Amino acid sequence: MSAPARLAAGAALTGALLAAAGRPAAAQELGLPVGTAAPAAAVETLDGRPADLAAVVAGRPALIEFWATWCPNCKALEPQIARLASSYGDRLRVVTVAVSVNQTPERVRRYVAARRLPGVVLFDRRGAASAAYDAPATSYVLVLDRAGRVVYTGQGGDQDLAAAVRRAFPAARGR
């Protein structure tokens, strides 16, 4: 993606973030539709190695959050995500995708280390994952089932992520 295109994409995401600030959306009002397969998206690890988001989450239920170090809704979700990571252990892949708006991999690394965030942390330098996953803003969460299909999307700091994750484990429904 060219530099002007990256700037335009960043400006569009920033505008969406500002418009969504303080207004959490209800589940399924935004993003990828339920039942959609997780698309491939080029991201990178925090040490700069290329990765494909769909490959990272393949093979088990997953929770993916698009986030930023400066996002208050993302900070509000951290305790829930940490509890889910602890409760489900290896049965749930937790992946956070840091958007590149006003961030660097180094800034993200420092934040993750200081806050001891669980799971895999990826960096969306070019916005490929944000575009492929139709991320409207930060604090956008998707939950995928074992087959890699979307079972939940939502945005904002007051999501019930425990209920969303239960949708990815059919045998656990109703418990």
Secondary structure, DSSP 8 states (H G I E B T S, - for coil): --HHHHHHHHHHHHHHHHHHTT--B-TTSSSS-TT-B----EEEETTS-EEEHHHHHTTS-EEEEEE-TT-HHHHHHHHHHHHHHHHHGGGSEEEEEEE-TT--HHHHHHHHHHHT--SEEEEETTSHHHHHTT--STTEEEEE-TTSBEEEEEESTT--HHHHHHTT-GGGTT-
